[in-house]
Amino acid sequence: MYDVANKLSLITGGTRGIGLAIAEAILAQGGNVVLNGRSSTPEAEALLAQYGPDRVTIELADVAQPDQAVALVTCAAARFGRLDILVHSAGGPVPGTIMDLTTESWMDAFALHVHPVFHLFRAAHPFLSREGGAVILVSSVAGLRGCPNSAVYQTVKGALIPLAKALAFDNAAAGIRVNAIAPGIIRTRFHEKMTDTAKAHNIANRIPLRREGTVEDVAQATLALIQNDFMTGEIVTVDGGMSMRITG
């Protein structure tokens, strides 16, 4: 088992939602974390207050900007003298059909969800390969199955899956494991505009386990992927069985 205690994790999109929950799970196992976001949040500040600056730091940066992504890795490694785990959780909804989307929104989606992996991984590689490291890309079930009104979102989330496999294959000899996690309907800001009617329909007809997921559900599965040192190039779906349905 890969022990996260005293290891350093850099988590993009780590100041809220799924990223923050992953950070909490790692901290509970004795790990240290660098939380990244474009702005801080009360929840991130509370985590910093709880564990202290020796175990938690908040680094504000826009990883959609290549220079900021590289600088984020450099600063995190310099602060703690190591970098062992990289979690790319930064992202957000991009609604619209291909005819609705602007060129800017299409390009911005790739800049935030996909392109940071290139810059973050290359910058982190020397540190991840020191003692064997773990990388998690936060994808989505939208990248596995068709999803209405989300042409670019499901495209970028789907792109993370072969990217995780390519990185896993090419870097296994360096001791770096790369996996992806694919959450389903998880109650975060992402779904704050969902109507009560849509929520009831999802629970009654789309999700076999008859409930929405929680960020803790995703964090538990992510921690298991990090700790299992015989798993690489895999995608783990956390969606209550929703994506195994043919219709609904």
Secondary structure, DSSP 8 states (H G I E B T S, - for coil): ----TT-EEEEETTTSHHHHHHHHHHHHTT-EEEEEESS--HHHHHHHHHH-TTTEEEEE--TTSHHHHHHHHHHHHHHHS---EEEE-------B-TTT--HHHHHHHHHHHTHHHHHHHHHHHHHHHHH--EEEEE--GGGTS--TTBHHHHHHHHHHHHHHHHHHHHHGGGT-EEEEEEE-SB-SGGGTT--HHHHHHIIIII-TTSS-B-HHHHHHHHHHHHH-TT--S-EEEESTTGGG-S--
